[in-house]
Amino acid sequence: MEKARTWKSVVVWSVVSAAFIGPGAVTTAVAAGSTFALDLL
């Protein structure tokens, strides 16, 4: 039960932060992360 609550919280706050930052920045970050993986670190 605790894991489901944690995941729900992560999803909710991810949506809130994406709306605040902007969909373009989030899309760019996701695209870069999926393309380069850990190479950017």
PyMOL Python script that loads the backbone (N, CA, C, O; Angstrom):
from pymol import cmd

cmd.read_pdbstr("""\
ATOM      1  N   MET A   1       0.825  -1.199   0.000  1.00  0.00           N
ATOM      2  CA  MET A   1       0.000   0.000   0.000  1.00  0.00           C
ATOM      3  C   MET A   1       0.869   1.263   0.000  1.00  0.00           C
ATOM      4  O   MET A   1       0.540   2.263  -0.638  1.00  0.00           O
ATOM      5  N   GLU A   2       1.962   1.191   0.716  1.00  0.00           N
ATOM      6  CA  GLU A   2       2.846   2.353   0.823  1.00  0.00           C
ATOM      7  C   GLU A   2       3.516   2.669  -0.526  1.00  0.00           C
ATOM      8  O   GLU A   2       3.704   3.837  -0.866  1.00  0.00           O
ATOM      9  N   LYS A   3       3.874   1.622  -1.294  1.00  0.00           N
ATOM     10  CA  LYS A   3       4.499   1.850  -2.597  1.00  0.00           C
ATOM     11  C   LYS A   3       3.539   2.536  -3.554  1.00  0.00           C
ATOM     12  O   LYS A   3       3.939   3.423  -4.308  1.00  0.00           O
ATOM     13  N   ALA A   4       2.284   2.132  -3.530  1.00  0.00           N
ATOM     14  CA  ALA A   4       1.290   2.757  -4.409  1.00  0.00           C
ATOM     15  C   ALA A   4       1.121   4.229  -4.057  1.00  0.00           C
ATOM     16  O   ALA A   4       0.990   5.075  -4.941  1.00  0.00           O
ATOM     17  N   ARG A   5       1.125   4.523  -2.791  1.00  0.00           N
ATOM     18  CA  ARG A   5       0.987   5.913  -2.358  1.00  0.00           C
ATOM     19  C   ARG A   5       2.205   6.742  -2.773  1.00  0.00           C
ATOM     20  O   ARG A   5       2.070   7.897  -3.176  1.00  0.00           O
ATOM     21  N   THR A   6       3.387   6.146  -2.671  1.00  0.00           N
ATOM     22  CA  THR A   6       4.612   6.833  -3.066  1.00  0.00           C
ATOM     23  C   THR A   6       4.601   7.127  -4.563  1.00  0.00           C
ATOM     24  O   THR A   6       4.930   8.238  -4.979  1.00  0.00           O
ATOM     25  N   TRP A   7       4.223   6.131  -5.380  1.00  0.00           N
ATOM     26  CA  TRP A   7       4.178   6.335  -6.825  1.00  0.00           C
ATOM     27  C   TRP A   7       3.138   7.375  -7.203  1.00  0.00           C
ATOM     28  O   TRP A   7       3.363   8.176  -8.110  1.00  0.00           O
ATOM     29  N   LYS A   8       2.005   7.371  -6.520  1.00  0.00           N
ATOM     30  CA  LYS A   8       0.970   8.359  -6.807  1.00  0.00           C
ATOM     31  C   LYS A   8       1.499   9.764  -6.513  1.00  0.00           C
ATOM     32  O   LYS A   8       1.238  10.700  -7.269  1.00  0.00           O
ATOM     33  N   SER A   9       2.231   9.907  -5.428  1.00  0.00           N
ATOM     34  CA  SER A   9       2.805  11.202  -5.068  1.00  0.00           C
ATOM     35  C   SER A   9       3.837  11.647  -6.111  1.00  0.00           C
ATOM     36  O   SER A   9       3.875  12.817  -6.489  1.00  0.00           O
ATOM     37  N   VAL A  10       4.660  10.724  -6.566  1.00  0.00           N
ATOM     38  CA  VAL A  10       5.676  11.054  -7.575  1.00  0.00           C
ATOM     39  C   VAL A  10       5.011  11.515  -8.864  1.00  0.00           C
ATOM     40  O   VAL A  10       5.450  12.488  -9.477  1.00  0.00           O
ATOM     41  N   VAL A  11       3.963  10.828  -9.275  1.00  0.00           N
ATOM     42  CA  VAL A  11       3.271  11.198 -10.512  1.00  0.00           C
ATOM     43  C   VAL A  11       2.612  12.569 -10.377  1.00  0.00           C
ATOM     44  O   VAL A  11       2.713  13.401 -11.279  1.00  0.00           O
ATOM     45  N   VAL A  12       1.947  12.799  -9.265  1.00  0.00           N
ATOM     46  CA  VAL A  12       1.263  14.076  -9.068  1.00  0.00           C
ATOM     47  C   VAL A  12       2.257  15.231  -9.078  1.00  0.00           C
ATOM     48  O   VAL A  12       2.036  16.226  -9.768  1.00  0.00           O
ATOM     49  N   TRP A  13       3.329  15.116  -8.337  1.00  0.00           N
ATOM     50  CA  TRP A  13       4.293  16.210  -8.271  1.00  0.00           C
ATOM     51  C   TRP A  13       5.092  16.365  -9.565  1.00  0.00           C
ATOM     52  O   TRP A  13       5.558  17.462  -9.873  1.00  0.00           O
ATOM     53  N   SER A  14       5.254  15.286 -10.321  1.00  0.00           N
ATOM     54  CA  SER A  14       5.900  15.400 -11.633  1.00  0.00           C
ATOM     55  C   SER A  14       5.040  16.214 -12.589  1.00  0.00           C
ATOM     56  O   SER A  14       5.552  17.040 -13.345  1.00  0.00           O
ATOM     57  N   VAL A  15       3.739  15.982 -12.553  1.00  0.00           N
ATOM     58  CA  VAL A  15       2.826  16.736 -13.412  1.00  0.00           C
ATOM     59  C   VAL A  15       2.807  18.204 -12.996  1.00  0.00           C
ATOM     60  O   VAL A  15       2.802  19.090 -13.851  1.00  0.00           O
ATOM     61  N   VAL A  16       2.795  18.465 -11.707  1.00  0.00           N
ATOM     62  CA  VAL A  16       2.789  19.843 -11.220  1.00  0.00           C
ATOM     63  C   VAL A  16       4.078  20.562 -11.641  1.00  0.00           C
ATOM     64  O   VAL A  16       4.032  21.697 -12.114  1.00  0.00           O
ATOM     65  N   SER A  17       5.216  19.901 -11.468  1.00  0.00           N
ATOM     66  CA  SER A  17       6.482  20.549 -11.831  1.00  0.00           C
ATOM     67  C   SER A  17       6.594  20.729 -13.341  1.00  0.00           C
ATOM     68  O   SER A  17       7.140  21.733 -13.799  1.00  0.00           O
ATOM     69  N   ALA A  18       6.090  19.776 -14.121  1.00  0.00           N
ATOM     70  CA  ALA A  18       6.120  19.913 -15.581  1.00  0.00           C
ATOM     71  C   ALA A  18       5.261  21.090 -16.031  1.00  0.00           C
ATOM     72  O   ALA A  18       5.631  21.812 -16.957  1.00  0.00           O
ATOM     73  N   ALA A  19       4.132  21.282 -15.389  1.00  0.00           N
ATOM     74  CA  ALA A  19       3.267  22.407 -15.739  1.00  0.00           C
ATOM     75  C   ALA A  19       3.914  23.731 -15.362  1.00  0.00           C
ATOM     76  O   ALA A  19       3.740  24.729 -16.063  1.00  0.00           O
ATOM     77  N   PHE A  20       4.650  23.749 -14.274  1.00  0.00           N
ATOM     78  CA  PHE A  20       5.302  24.978 -13.819  1.00  0.00           C
ATOM     79  C   PHE A  20       6.497  25.327 -14.699  1.00  0.00           C
ATOM     80  O   PHE A  20       6.669  26.484 -15.085  1.00  0.00           O
ATOM     81  N   ILE A  21       7.318  24.337 -15.014  1.00  0.00           N
ATOM     82  CA  ILE A  21       8.532  24.562 -15.809  1.00  0.00           C
ATOM     83  C   ILE A  21       8.180  24.838 -17.260  1.00  0.00           C
ATOM     84  O   ILE A  21       8.725  25.752 -17.878  1.00  0.00           O
ATOM     85  N   GLY A  22       7.275  24.051 -17.793  1.00  0.00           N
ATOM     86  CA  GLY A  22       6.859  24.205 -19.185  1.00  0.00           C
ATOM     87  C   GLY A  22       7.029  22.912 -19.935  1.00  0.00           C
ATOM     88  O   GLY A  22       8.009  22.192 -19.741  1.00  0.00           O
ATOM     89  N   PRO A  23       6.085  22.620 -20.784  1.00  0.00           N
ATOM     90  CA  PRO A  23       6.130  21.344 -21.502  1.00  0.00           C
ATOM     91  C   PRO A  23       7.303  21.228 -22.472  1.00  0.00           C
ATOM     92  O   PRO A  23       7.799  20.127 -22.714  1.00  0.00           O
ATOM     93  N   GLY A  24       7.745  22.338 -23.023  1.00  0.00           N
ATOM     94  CA  GLY A  24       8.878  22.289 -23.951  1.00  0.00           C
ATOM     95  C   GLY A  24      10.170  21.885 -23.272  1.00  0.00           C
ATOM     96  O   GLY A  24      10.936  21.087 -23.812  1.00  0.00           O
ATOM     97  N   ALA A  25      10.414  22.428 -22.100  1.00  0.00           N
ATOM     98  CA  ALA A  25      11.630  22.090 -21.356  1.00  0.00           C
ATOM     99  C   ALA A  25      11.606  20.637 -20.900  1.00  0.00           C
ATOM    100  O   ALA A  25      12.625  19.947 -20.949  1.00  0.00           O
ATOM    101  N   VAL A  26      10.448  20.176 -20.460  1.00  0.00           N
ATOM    102  CA  VAL A  26      10.333  18.784 -20.016  1.00  0.00           C
ATOM    103  C   VAL A  26      10.526  17.837 -21.191  1.00  0.00           C
ATOM    104  O   VAL A  26      11.211  16.823 -21.061  1.00  0.00           O
ATOM    105  N   THR A  27       9.934  18.153 -22.330  1.00  0.00           N
ATOM    106  CA  THR A  27      10.078  17.307 -23.513  1.00  0.00           C
ATOM    107  C   THR A  27      11.526  17.256 -23.979  1.00  0.00           C
ATOM    108  O   THR A  27      12.024  16.192 -24.344  1.00  0.00           O
ATOM    109  N   THR A  28      12.194  18.384 -23.968  1.00  0.00           N
ATOM    110  CA  THR A  28      13.601  18.421 -24.361  1.00  0.00           C
ATOM    111  C   THR A  28      14.465  17.608 -23.412  1.00  0.00           C
ATOM    112  O   THR A  28      15.352  16.878 -23.854  1.00  0.00           O
ATOM    113  N   ALA A  29      14.217  17.724 -22.124  1.00  0.00           N
ATOM    114  CA  ALA A  29      14.990  16.972 -21.142  1.00  0.00           C
ATOM    115  C   ALA A  29      14.760  15.467 -21.272  1.00  0.00           C
ATOM    116  O   ALA A  29      15.703  14.684 -21.166  1.00  0.00           O
ATOM    117  N   VAL A  30      13.523  15.067 -21.499  1.00  0.00           N
ATOM    118  CA  VAL A  30      13.216  13.640 -21.668  1.00  0.00           C
ATOM    119  C   VAL A  30      13.862  13.102 -22.938  1.00  0.00           C
ATOM    120  O   VAL A  30      14.407  11.998 -22.939  1.00  0.00           O
ATOM    121  N   ALA A  31      13.803  13.868 -24.007  1.00  0.00           N
ATOM    122  CA  ALA A  31      14.408  13.435 -25.272  1.00  0.00           C
ATOM    123  C   ALA A  31      15.924  13.303 -25.133  1.00  0.00           C
ATOM    124  O   ALA A  31      16.509  12.327 -25.601  1.00  0.00           O
ATOM    125  N   ALA A  32      16.552  14.273 -24.498  1.00  0.00           N
ATOM    126  CA  ALA A  32      17.997  14.213 -24.294  1.00  0.00           C
ATOM    127  C   ALA A  32      18.373  13.050 -23.386  1.00  0.00           C
ATOM    128  O   ALA A  32      19.357  12.353 -23.636  1.00  0.00           O
ATOM    129  N   GLY A  33      17.595  12.845 -22.341  1.00  0.00           N
ATOM    130  CA  GLY A  33      17.878  11.743 -21.426  1.00  0.00           C
ATOM    131  C   GLY A  33      17.717  10.383 -22.082  1.00  0.00           C
ATOM    132  O   GLY A  33      18.501   9.471 -21.819  1.00  0.00           O
ATOM    133  N   SER A  34      16.720  10.238 -22.924  1.00  0.00           N
ATOM    134  CA  SER A  34      16.505   8.941 -23.565  1.00  0.00           C
ATOM    135  C   SER A  34      17.534   8.699 -24.664  1.00  0.00           C
ATOM    136  O   SER A  34      17.849   7.549 -24.972  1.00  0.00           O
ATOM    137  N   THR A  35      18.055   9.757 -25.252  1.00  0.00           N
ATOM    138  CA  THR A  35      19.047   9.597 -26.309  1.00  0.00           C
ATOM    139  C   THR A  35      20.438   9.329 -25.751  1.00  0.00           C
ATOM    140  O   THR A  35      21.133   8.428 -26.220  1.00  0.00           O
ATOM    141  N   PHE A  36      20.847  10.106 -24.751  1.00  0.00           N
ATOM    142  CA  PHE A  36      22.226  10.047 -24.265  1.00  0.00           C
ATOM    143  C   PHE A  36      22.396   9.269 -22.970  1.00  0.00           C
ATOM    144  O   PHE A  36      23.524   8.976 -22.573  1.00  0.00           O
ATOM    145  N   ALA A  37      21.302   8.929 -22.308  1.00  0.00           N
ATOM    146  CA  ALA A  37      21.318   8.144 -21.061  1.00  0.00           C
ATOM    147  C   ALA A  37      22.263   8.793 -20.039  1.00  0.00           C
ATOM    148  O   ALA A  37      22.119   9.977 -19.735  1.00  0.00           O
ATOM    149  N   LEU A  38      23.204   8.047 -19.521  1.00  0.00           N
ATOM    150  CA  LEU A  38      24.093   8.562 -18.471  1.00  0.00           C
ATOM    151  C   LEU A  38      25.328   9.277 -19.026  1.00  0.00           C
ATOM    152  O   LEU A  38      26.155   9.754 -18.249  1.00  0.00           O
ATOM    153  N   ASP A  39      25.469   9.359 -20.333  1.00  0.00           N
ATOM    154  CA  ASP A  39      26.614  10.053 -20.925  1.00  0.00           C
ATOM    155  C   ASP A  39      26.619  11.538 -20.569  1.00  0.00           C
ATOM    156  O   ASP A  39      27.680  12.160 -20.512  1.00  0.00           O
ATOM    157  N   LEU A  40      25.447  12.103 -20.330  1.00  0.00           N
ATOM    158  CA  LEU A  40      25.373  13.533 -19.992  1.00  0.00           C
ATOM    159  C   LEU A  40      25.891  13.832 -18.588  1.00  0.00           C
ATOM    160  O   LEU A  40      26.279  14.963 -18.292  1.00  0.00           O
ATOM    161  N   LEU A  41      25.897  12.827 -17.733  1.00  0.00           N
ATOM    162  CA  LEU A  41      26.414  13.041 -16.385  1.00  0.00           C
ATOM    163  C   LEU A  41      27.916  13.102 -16.400  1.00  0.00           C
ATOM    164  O   LEU A  41      28.537  13.278 -15.351  1.00  0.00           O
TER     165      LEU A  41
END
""", "prot")
cmd.dss("prot")
cmd.show_as("cartoon", "prot")
cmd.util.cbc("prot")
cmd.orient("prot")
